Amino acid sequence: MTLQPDDFPALEQFLGAYLHQDWLDEYTSTEMGFRDFLDGEPRHGALIAAELDRVLNSGEDDATLLDLIRDCGSYYLPDAWGLTARAWLTRLLELCTAAPGTVADTDPPA
């Protein structure tokens, strides 16, 4: 199964529109950007947990997950920050259910 950005419109919106080439000028972490996305994109925010769950349960390897992140337009690549794509996407899914203001930023500093 090949993962295509068009199959994950909310994830594509977050990765392409929030983690663009200048994302570090706007956010101190991807988690901060993700919380901004959840607050600012209610239509997509309601879908992204299901999309993340589908991606994580697709059975694809980490290289394929990284390709999806890149193909969605992200300039953040978890492997450059010492994370696997699966670990980072799992963290985003956890943030979907965390109470606002209770999750500390855990990305390594830039």
One Martini backbone bead per residue (centre of mass of N, CA, C, O) as a GRO file, in nm:
protein
  110
    1MET     BB    1   0.093   0.038   0.026
    2THR     BB    2   0.043   0.362  -0.079
    3LEU     BB    3   0.099   0.681   0.038
    4GLN     BB    4  -0.122   0.957  -0.014
    5PRO     BB    5  -0.193   1.282   0.032
    6ASP     BB    6  -0.496   1.278  -0.079
    7ASP     BB    7  -0.582   1.072   0.165
    8PHE     BB    8  -0.469   1.330   0.371
    9PRO     BB    9  -0.580   1.639   0.405
   10ALA     BB   10  -0.508   1.724   0.695
   11LEU     BB   11  -0.210   1.646   0.695
   12GLU     BB   12  -0.136   1.816   0.449
   13GLN     BB   13  -0.213   2.085   0.572
   14PHE     BB   14  -0.021   2.083   0.808
   15LEU     BB   15   0.252   2.023   0.664
   16GLY     BB   16   0.232   2.250   0.435
   17ALA     BB   17   0.118   2.512   0.614
   18TYR     BB   18   0.296   2.479   0.898
   19LEU     BB   19   0.571   2.309   0.782
   20HIS     BB   20   0.730   2.503   0.636
   21GLN     BB   21   1.027   2.658   0.557
   22ASP     BB   22   0.944   2.879   0.813
   23TRP     BB   23   0.852   2.741   1.087
   24LEU     BB   24   1.084   2.845   1.289
   25ASP     BB   25   0.969   3.147   1.285
   26GLU     BB   26   0.681   3.053   1.439
   27TYR     BB   27   0.807   2.797   1.591
   28THR     BB   28   0.954   2.592   1.854
   29SER     BB   29   0.757   2.358   1.752
   30THR     BB   30   0.555   2.115   1.627
   31GLU     BB   31   0.350   2.124   1.857
   32MET     BB   32   0.278   2.418   1.829
   33GLY     BB   33   0.178   2.392   1.536
   34PHE     BB   34  -0.040   2.180   1.596
   35ARG     BB   35  -0.210   2.349   1.790
   36ASP     BB   36  -0.267   2.570   1.583
   37PHE     BB   37  -0.413   2.388   1.388
   38LEU     BB   38  -0.640   2.290   1.578
   39ASP     BB   39  -0.746   2.585   1.629
   40GLY     BB   40  -0.750   2.696   1.306
   41GLU     BB   41  -0.868   2.390   1.189
   42PRO     BB   42  -1.151   2.243   1.256
   43ARG     BB   43  -1.206   2.064   1.010
   44HIS     BB   44  -0.924   1.918   1.019
   45GLY     BB   45  -0.897   1.852   1.322
   46ALA     BB   46  -1.130   1.633   1.316
   47LEU     BB   47  -0.956   1.434   1.108
   48ILE     BB   48  -0.653   1.374   1.194
   49ALA     BB   49  -0.675   1.132   1.385
   50ALA     BB   50  -0.775   0.930   1.173
   51GLU     BB   51  -0.537   0.963   0.981
   52LEU     BB   52  -0.311   0.884   1.174
   53ASP     BB   53  -0.420   0.604   1.232
   54ARG     BB   54  -0.404   0.500   0.940
   55VAL     BB   55  -0.103   0.540   0.902
   56LEU     BB   56  -0.003   0.373   1.156
   57ASN     BB   57  -0.190   0.110   1.045
   58SER     BB   58  -0.063   0.038   0.750
   59GLY     BB   59   0.239  -0.109   0.773
   60GLU     BB   60   0.444   0.090   0.721
   61ASP     BB   61   0.741   0.208   0.697
   62ASP     BB   62   0.942   0.467   0.782
   63ALA     BB   63   1.018   0.555   0.494
   64THR     BB   64   0.723   0.592   0.400
   65LEU     BB   65   0.642   0.800   0.612
   66LEU     BB   66   0.855   1.008   0.527
   67ASP     BB   67   0.750   1.043   0.240
   68LEU     BB   68   0.476   1.156   0.321
   69ILE     BB   69   0.573   1.403   0.467
   70ARG     BB   70   0.717   1.522   0.220
   71ASP     BB   71   0.470   1.504   0.013
   72CYS     BB   72   0.301   1.716   0.201
   73GLY     BB   73   0.532   1.965   0.242
   74SER     BB   74   0.745   1.920   0.450
   75TYR     BB   75   1.026   2.069   0.644
   76TYR     BB   76   0.983   1.845   0.844
   77LEU     BB   77   1.222   1.596   0.965
   78PRO     BB   78   1.252   1.371   1.210
   79ASP     BB   79   1.540   1.248   1.150
   80ALA     BB   80   1.688   1.531   1.196
   81TRP     BB   81   1.580   1.503   1.525
   82GLY     BB   82   1.593   1.186   1.620
   83LEU     BB   83   1.335   1.068   1.476
   84THR     BB   84   1.079   0.891   1.395
   85ALA     BB   85   0.804   0.898   1.213
   86ARG     BB   86   0.630   0.726   1.401
   87ALA     BB   87   0.682   0.878   1.666
   88TRP     BB   88   0.578   1.155   1.572
   89LEU     BB   89   0.291   1.071   1.482
   90THR     BB   90   0.213   0.962   1.757
   91ARG     BB   91   0.236   1.231   1.905
   92LEU     BB   92   0.014   1.373   1.747
   93LEU     BB   93  -0.211   1.183   1.834
   94GLU     BB   94  -0.186   1.245   2.137
   95LEU     BB   95  -0.258   1.554   2.104
   96CYS     BB   96  -0.559   1.513   2.021
   97THR     BB   97  -0.627   1.413   2.342
   98ALA     BB   98  -0.510   1.641   2.482
   99ALA     BB   99  -0.513   1.876   2.696
  100PRO     BB  100  -0.501   2.191   2.699
  101GLY     BB  101  -0.185   2.284   2.839
  102THR     BB  102  -0.048   1.978   2.919
  103VAL     BB  103   0.173   1.994   2.690
  104ALA     BB  104   0.491   1.969   2.630
  105ASP     BB  105   0.755   2.054   2.468
  106THR     BB  106   0.973   1.794   2.289
  107ASP     BB  107   1.140   1.916   2.101
  108PRO     BB  108   1.419   1.984   1.989
  109PRO     BB  109   1.626   2.216   1.954
  110ALA     BB  110   1.746   2.423   1.690
   0.00000   0.00000   0.00000
